[in-house]
């Protein structure tokens, strides 16, 4: 006979699997290639602005859609048991492995000729925080932007943004609702022309769950 704890665990797995399916359906185009999955606490939610290690609860580098799905489930389970508000993100732009390796090689060469403090910093990051190298903008394999729109005075500003997108002939890839507004993923455009609402992020993280 199942105990209450067993039933609870069973129900949790059902809920997690359902959420995984929802995320995979919505963000299916952002699951292939080399991706960074992150479970973190935003600075505005209490995360440490000066210490990435204290904001990131866990992270995975995934190389395929199948691996992405598996690691996403792990992060959703971990998120369920957090006592502080956390969010799950994925890199909108996949990473280019050749660029990453070249970046690391150059960093190590520079470290070889740097002072001991700088050299130690580079080598420690390589061992303890490889995502630092992976997530450098120079190492991305595409150039999608993100329009981050927060509601203003509880008003949805989507209409203003869409009008500006049409005027500038910006190609939209996808959009989704966030806790306090909208995210619109778009193809690259001249940032100097965007004198409108929200913030433009050049190498963004997509919000999968909050």
C-alpha positions, -999 to +999 in steps of 0.1 A: +000+000+000+013+034-009+022+059+018+012+095+017+047+105+009+048+081-020+016+095-033+029+130-029+061+121-048+040+104-076+018+135-079+048+158-080+064+138-109+031+140-128+031+178-123+067+181-133+063+160-164+033+181-174+054+213-170+083+198-190+059+190-218+045+226-218+079+241-219+092+218-246+062+227-267+065+265-263+103+266-265+110+237-288+131+258-312+155+267-284+164+232-272+189+219-298+225+227-301+248+237-272+226+254-246+230+267-211+202+259-186+202+279-154+183+278-121+189+311-105+176+338-081+174+373-096+191+401-079+158+419-074+144+387-057+173+386-032+201+372-052+237+384-047+244+409-074+282+406-068+286+369-067+272+348-095+279+316-076+255+326-049+227+334-074+230+303-096+216+273-077+224+249-105+232+248-142+236+224-171+253+225-205+231+205-229+241+193-264+208+179-277+170+182-273+169+149-255+195+160-230+178+194-226+145+178-217+162+155-191+181+184-174+150+207-175+132+181-155+160+180-129+159+218-126+121+218-122+124+193-094+152+213-077+132+245-081+102+229-064+121+225-032+137+259-030+126+282-002+134+313-021+120+326-055+140+311-084+136+310-121+147+287-149+164+302-180+180+290-212+204+307-236+184+320-266+215+317-288+232+283-289+269+283-284+296+276-310+320+249-296+349+260-318+346+296-306+344+285-270+375+264-273+394+292-290+383+317-263+395+293-236+429+288-253+435+325-257+424+331-221+449+305-209+477+319-230+471+354-215+469+339-181+504+323-186+519+358-190+497+375-164+504+381-128+496+353-103+463+368-092+449+371-128+463+337-138+446+320-108+413+338-115+412+325-151+422+289-142+398+288-113+369+299-135+378+273-160+375+245-134+347+258-112+327+279-136+330+268-172+297+286-181+317+318-178+335+309-209+305+294-227+283+324-222+307+350-236+288+369-264+317+362-287+310+325-285+273+324-296+262+306-327+233+329-336+223+365-329+188+366-316+178+396-296+152+399-268+128+428-262+121+427-224+088+446-218+076+452-183+040+464-178+039+501-168+014+511-141-003+477-146-008+486-183+002+461-210+027+480-233+027+452-259+008+473-284+034+501-284+062+476-289+044+458-318+038+491-335+075+500-333+085+465-345+062+470-376+076+504-383+112+492-382+104+460-401+119+438-373+114+401-378+097+385-347+106+349-338+084+343-308+067+361-279+056+349-245+041+363-213+062+368-182+053+375-147+053+413-152+052+418-189+063+402-222+094+388-239+096+391-276+125+372-294+135+390-326+161+388-354+190+413-351+183+449-360+200+484-356+197+490-318+201+528-324+166+528-339+149+513-309+138+544-290+107+529-276+096+508-246+114+481-227+150+469-229+168+452-257+191+423-248+217+412-274+225+377-260+195+370-238+183+343-215+148+331-221+126+326-191+112+291-190+097+289-156+092+312-126 
